[in-house]
Amino acid sequence: MSPHDQAAFTQLLYQRPAPRVARIVLNRPERRNAQGTTLLYELDRAFRTASHDDEVHVVILAAAGEHFSAGHDLSGSEPWMPDVAQTLGLWGQLGGPGWEGQYAREKEVYLELTERWRNAPKPTIAEVQGSVIAGGVMLVWACDLIICADDARFRDNTAGDMGVPGVEFFQHPFEMGVRKAKEWLFTSDWLTAAEAERRGMVNHVVARADLPAFTLDLAERIAEKNRFTLKLVKEQINHAQDVMGRKLAMDYAFALHQIGHLQNMLVHNYLIDVTRLPPALRARLEAQKAVGGSAPGPTA
């Protein structure tokens, strides 16, 4: 990628730290790398760039600052709906009446973009530190391998704090098994790096200071292999998971996620259960609504 191409990104960095390796860095540390519309579509462009680059065999997804990602951006600082020119899917009618527009938004921006990255043909490695919450977990799960610092911790707080039954990219039972997935969602507790490794959700846990070097070393070892063979290996393993029912389960879970939002709209007039949010965040959302904020309400 040329310096001119890098200038097109405002919320991430695109790096080439070693031959045959691309490194995409979420670069909103002041917001704990919260994912607004701009960041998500920039991330898609970065994955597309790496996928079409003949010289790239492996892609690392990292994040600047203390935390990998605090999840989807609740600030309302960006337009809620993407511009039609940005969109990649064909569902259309973003901003449509009733539930049509919101369903279209979540289908495109959360479910389909994450699924698209999960199916990016080249091996991807998440380089994870600090807190990883809700939408941040989705980004990590979209990657093939996960390397995390010993201070990393994971949480899907959608059921406990927001009144929806898990994030849109519902990979939970395929990452840690049915019993552990149920416990994690029922309690909405934090999952430590060590426990995530025990459950098989992450490949390696390393000291925070060693995280970038360890991840890059792994990427370089993989990148030595034949590019086409790596793509075929990924394709066959992803397909094996899909024939086990992953995609069908995820589509059903997405429908239940929408029911959760509709229930909250009927009861609380928000997409989430604001009564369970911290008082400061709840007050901010109330103030945003009072002045006619750009979003109908933040999502998980």
Disulfide bonds with the S-S distance in Angstrom:
none
